[in-house]
C-alpha cells in the first residue's frame, strides 16, 4: 500500500525548510528591496529545489521495499 504524500516526513521537512526562503524572497519583492524579475528567478530555484526533493524521494531505487 502506497502512502499519501502528506504522510512522508521527508516531504514535510522539504516543505518546512522551503517556507523560510520563499517568504523572505516574497517579502523582499513586496517591500521593493528585490526587483520582480530577480525575485521570480530566485523563487523558481527555491520551488524547483523542493519539487526535486519530492521527485527524488519517489524514485524506485530510493524507495526499495
Sine and cosine of phi, psi and omega as CSV:
sin_phi,cos_phi,sin_psi,cos_psi,sin_omega,cos_omega
0.00,0.00,0.78,-0.63,-0.03,-1.00
-1.00,0.03,0.72,-0.69,-0.01,-1.00
-1.00,0.07,0.38,-0.92,0.01,-1.00
-0.95,0.30,0.36,-0.93,-0.05,-1.00
-0.86,0.51,-0.58,0.81,-0.07,-1.00
-0.97,0.26,-0.08,1.00,0.08,-1.00
-1.00,-0.07,0.04,1.00,-0.03,-1.00
-1.00,-0.09,0.85,-0.53,0.04,-1.00
-0.92,0.40,-0.56,0.83,0.02,-1.00
-0.90,0.43,-0.67,0.74,-0.01,-1.00
-0.94,0.34,-0.61,0.79,0.08,-1.00
-0.90,0.44,-0.66,0.75,0.02,-1.00
-0.88,0.47,-0.69,0.73,0.02,-1.00
-0.87,0.49,-0.68,0.73,0.02,-1.00
-0.91,0.41,-0.70,0.71,-0.02,-1.00
-0.92,0.39,-0.62,0.78,0.03,-1.00
-0.92,0.40,-0.54,0.84,-0.04,-1.00
-0.98,0.22,-0.39,0.92,-0.09,-1.00
-0.87,0.49,-0.70,0.71,-0.05,-1.00
-0.86,0.51,-0.85,0.53,0.01,-1.00
-0.88,0.48,-0.61,0.79,-0.01,-1.00
-0.91,0.42,-0.70,0.71,0.02,-1.00
-0.91,0.41,-0.59,0.81,0.05,-1.00
-0.90,0.44,-0.69,0.72,0.03,-1.00
-0.91,0.42,-0.72,0.70,0.03,-1.00
-0.88,0.47,-0.65,0.76,0.04,-1.00
-0.89,0.47,-0.66,0.75,0.05,-1.00
-0.90,0.44,-0.62,0.79,0.03,-1.00
-0.93,0.37,-0.69,0.72,-0.04,-1.00
-0.94,0.34,-0.53,0.85,-0.02,-1.00
-1.00,0.10,-0.20,0.98,0.03,-1.00
1.00,-0.04,0.03,1.00,0.03,-1.00
-0.97,0.23,-0.30,0.95,-0.02,-1.00
-0.73,-0.68,0.81,-0.58,-0.03,-1.00
-0.94,0.33,0.37,-0.93,-0.13,-0.99
-0.87,0.50,-0.70,0.72,-0.06,-1.00
-0.90,0.45,-0.73,0.68,0.02,-1.00
-0.90,0.43,-0.64,0.77,0.00,-1.00
-0.89,0.46,-0.67,0.74,0.02,-1.00
-0.91,0.41,-0.64,0.77,0.04,-1.00
-0.88,0.48,-0.69,0.72,0.01,-1.00
-0.91,0.41,-0.67,0.74,0.02,-1.00
-0.88,0.48,-0.62,0.78,0.01,-1.00
-0.89,0.46,-0.66,0.76,0.03,-1.00
-0.91,0.41,-0.69,0.72,-0.02,-1.00
-0.90,0.44,-0.72,0.69,0.00,-1.00
-0.93,0.38,-0.62,0.78,0.05,-1.00
-0.88,0.48,-0.61,0.79,0.03,-1.00
-0.90,0.43,-0.66,0.75,0.01,-1.00
-0.92,0.40,-0.69,0.72,0.02,-1.00
-0.91,0.42,-0.53,0.85,0.06,-1.00
-0.90,0.43,-0.66,0.75,0.05,-1.00
-0.88,0.47,-0.67,0.74,0.04,-1.00
-0.88,0.48,-0.70,0.71,-0.04,-1.00
-0.94,0.34,-0.70,0.72,0.00,-1.00
-0.89,0.45,-0.62,0.79,-0.03,-1.00
-0.91,0.42,-0.43,0.90,-0.04,-1.00
-1.00,-0.07,0.01,1.00,0.01,-1.00
-0.91,0.41,0.63,-0.78,-0.07,-1.00
-0.86,0.52,-0.64,0.77,-0.06,-1.00
-0.96,0.26,-0.26,0.97,0.08,-1.00
-0.99,0.11,-0.58,0.82,-0.08,-1.00
-0.98,-0.22,0.76,0.65,0.06,-1.00
-0.93,0.36,0.68,-0.74,0.01,-1.00
-0.94,-0.35,0.00,0.00,0.00,0.00
